[in-house]
Amino acid sequence: MHWWLPPAASTFAGPIDGLFLAILIITGIALVIVEVGLVTFVVRYRARPGRKAFYTHGSTRAEVIWTAIPAVTMVALGLVSNHYWVLIKDRKSVPPNAYHIGVHAKQFEWQITYPGPDGKLGTSDDFTVRNQLHVPVNQPIAVELSSEDVIHSFFVPQFRLKQDAVPGMHIIVWFQATKTGEYELGCAELCGMGHYKMRSRVFVHTPEEFAAWMKQQAAGGTE
Amino acid sequence: MTSVAHARPGEGGGAHDAHHAPMSFWRKYIFSTDHKIIGIQFLFVSLFFLLVGGLLAMQIRWQLGFPGKPMPGGGLLPETMIVNGVILPEYYVQLVSMHGTFMVFFAIMPLLVGVYANFLIPLKIGAHDMAFPRINMASFWLALLAGLIMFSSFFVPNGPIRSGWTNYAPLAARPDLSGVTVGQMLWCVSIVVLGLSSVLGSLNYITTVINHRAPGMTWFRMPLSVWALFITAILGVLALPVLQGAAIMLLFDNVLGTHFFDPVAGGQALLWQHLFWFFGHPEVYILILPAMGMVSDIIANGSRKPIFGYHSMVFAIIGIAFLGWLVWGHHMFMSGMNPTLGSTFMVSTLLIAVPSAIKVFNWLGTMWRGNLRFHVPMLNAVGFVSMFTIGGLSGIFMAATPVDIPLHDTQFIVAHIHYVLFGGSLFALFAAMTYWYPKMFGRVMNEPLGKLHFWLTFIFYNMTFFPMHIIGMGGQMRRIYDPTIYDFLKPQQPLNVFISLSAFALFAVQILFAINFLWSLKFGKKAPRNPWDDNGLEWSLPNPAPHGNWERTPNVYRGPYEFSSPEAGSADFLPQNLKLPSDRDPVPATLPAGH
C-alpha cells in the first residue's frame, strides 16, 4: 500500500509533486484553522443557562482579512502553477530533439507506431506494435496522440502524464522518463464497456537496450 | 395576474375564498397548486430517486471492493446485467452513469430547489403563494415525468446510457460504439423535459422573489436561504436551456444521423464538452448554493446570533454564481483544448476559493461567542461546514493545472465531488429536512434518533469518501470496472474493500433517517408554532400552514437574524414581523401574490 503519488519516473514529477506538497501544506493550514476553530467554538460556546450570545453583525476588518489572504494566496498559486503548466503542456514546449512516437487509441487498445531506424514518423520503415510502449530513458519523447473512435486518455501515473486522445484531433504531448523499468499505460477517460481493460505495458530502456529492441523489431516488422 | 389594483389575498375576493373551500384528496394533495404541497411532492419523489441512486452506488462499491465475486441479491437482476451474480462490465458502466444522473438531476437538484425553493420562498418572504401556481404544478409534474422516463431506460433493450452522466461524445453520439440505442434517446428526452421543469420553476421563483415580498421585506432583509434560492433560480433559467439544446443535438446525432459531435463527418467532439460544462459548472453551484443559504439560516438560529457579515454573505453568493459561468473549462484541462485556455480557466477557478472562504469564515464568525444549541439541524449544519471545507480545499489541487495532470479523472475527483455533494449538499439537506419538518407536517422528528443518525452518518461518510483521495492519488481511474487489472493498483485493493464496507454501513444507517422521517409523520411530537425559536416569517403561521399561508400579509420590521438583540428583552430572538413600539409600519412596495 502506497499512501502518496506513485513513485516518480519522469522529469515532470519533480515540479508536480512539489506543487502538490505546497498545496497540501496551504490547504492543510486552512483546514486546521477551520476545523480547530469549529471544534473550539462548539465546545466553548455551547449553550449554558444564563448565558447570552454576543450581539454583533460582523466586522469589516475581519471580512477584509479573510478576503485578501485567500485572494493573494490563490493568485500566487496560479502564477506558480502556470509556469509549470506551460512547461509541460504548451505546444511550443516540446523539445526540438524529442523522439516522436505515434499513439493511436481505439476501443479498447493502444496502437503504438515507432519511427523505425530512420528516426522519422510517417516514413515507410515505421512499424506498429499493439499495447507496448517502449522508450529510451533520459530522452524527451513526443507522443503524437490520435483516436480512432471515441475519446480516450493516455495516462501513465509514474510519468505524471495524462492527455486525452480525441477523434478528429492530433495532439502532441511530451515527457522524459528518468528511470528504467516497466510501467503501465491506462485509459483514463470512459470509452465504453471495455474501458477498464484498455491497458498497455510501458518499458523504459537504457539507450543501448532501446537501440537493440528497435533493431530487432525493424528486422522482424518490415516486409 | 400581477395587477396592483387587485384586492390583497386574505382580505376578501372570490378567487381567494375558493382556496379555503374543502377540496378533494386529489385536488389537495395530487393536483395541488399550493406551493407547500408541491414542495412536499418534490420531497417524496426526490427521496425515492435518492434511494435509487444509493442502491446503484452500493452495486458500484460491491464491484470495486469485490470484483468478480457474486453480489448478494444479484440473482434478482436479469442476465443482461448480471451473470451468476457477477456484475457485467456493460452493466457496471451503466451503474456509474445512472448513479450520477439520478443523484444530480433527480435527487440533489430537486431536493434543494424543487423542495425548498417551493416551500420556503413564499413562506419566508411573506407571499401567499408562488407568482404562477399552475405553472408551479406543471413544473412538478414535468419533473416527475422526466424521472420516470429516465427510470424506464433500465427496462429497454440494451438498457440505460453507458457513457457516464456527462455523456461525452462521440461515445454517447454513436450507438455502434456505445452499444446503447433506446437508453440514450430516453436520457436526452428526459433531460429536455427536466430542463423545461427547471426553467418553469426558476422563472416562478425569480418572479415571486422580485414581486411578492411582504411590505418591509427589503432585499437586504431577506434570509440568506431566499437569496441563495433566488440566485440559484437565475443560474437555472440560464444554464438548463444550454443543456437542453445540447441534449437535442445529441438526440439528433443518435436518431437522425446528424454529426454535431462526431468528427468522422465533420463534427467536433469537444463541442459537447463545452456545451455540457457550460451548463455543468453553474449546475454545480445550483447544487450547493441553496445548501449554503439554508445552512446560514440554521447556523444563525443554532448560534443565537445574527449571521456574521450578512452583506458579505450575499455578495459571496452572487460572486460564486457569477464566477460559476467562467470556469467550465477546468473540467477540460486534459481534453486537448488549447493549453492557454487552461491557464485562463485555472485563474478563474482558483478565484472561486475567495467567496467560498468568505462564506466559511463567516459561518465560523457566526458561531464565535454564540450560545450554541445543538439541535439536529444545527449538528448537520456544522457537519456541512466542516465537510464542505474539505471539499472546497480538495478542489484547489485540481484547479492548479499541473497537479490536475495526475489527479484528473481519478478517484480523487470522485472524493472531491462527494465531499461537496454529500458532505456539503446532503448534510445541509438533513439539516433542512429536520428543521422545516414541523412546518411541513406539524410534527417534530425524533431528536435522539436524529443525533444518532447524524453521528453514524458523519463517521461512515468520512470512512467512505476520505480514502478515495488516497486511491486517487495512487492513480485509480474513475469508472473502471476492475482496478485489479492494473499491477500498480493491486496494492490498493484492501483500501477499496475498506471503502466498500464503509459505504455499505453508510447506506445502512440511512435507514435510521427513513424510519425517523416516516415514523414522525404519524407519531412524532406535535410541533409548537415556533419550535426552534426562530425569527423567520414562516414560524408565525400554524404548523402545517394553510393554503394561502397568511390571513393578512405580514409586515416586516427587521432582518431575519436578530437573535440575542438587546431590543428583544428577555427572549433571545426577535421575529421579523414582531412590531416593537419603536417600529413604524412599512409602505407596501411589492405586489400581492397568488392572483
Interface residues (C-beta under 8 A of the other chain):
Chain A: M1 H2 W3 W4 L5 P6 F12 P15 I16 L19 F20 I23 L24 I26 T27 A30 L31 V34 E35 G37 L38 F41 V42 Y45 R46 A47 R48 R51 K52 A53 F54 Y55 T56 H57 G58 S59 A62 E63 W66 T67 P70 A71 M74 V75 L77 G78 S81 N82 Y84 W85 V86 I88 K89 D90 R91 Q107 L145 D149 V150 I151 S153 F155 P157 Q158 R160 L161 K162 Q163 D164 A165 V166 P167 G168 M169 I171 Y183 E184 G186 C187 A188 E189 L190 C191 G192 M193 G194 H195 Y196 K197 R199
Chain B: L88 P89 E90 Y92 V93 V96 R162 S163 G164 Y168 P170 L171 R174 L177 S178 G179 D262 P263 V264 G267 Q268 A269 L270 S303 R304 K305 P306 I307 F308 G309 Y310 S312 M334 S335 G336 P339 T340 G342 S343 M346 V347 L350 L351 A353 V354 A357 I358 V360 F361 N362 L364 G365 M367 W368 R369 G370 N371 L372 R373 F374 V382 V385 S386 T389 I390 L393 S394 I396 F397 A400 T401 P402 V403 I405 P406 H408 D409 T410 I470 M473 G474 G475 M477 R478 R479 I480 Y481 D482 P483 I485 Y486 D487 F488 P491 Q492 P494 L495 F563 S564 S565 P566 D572
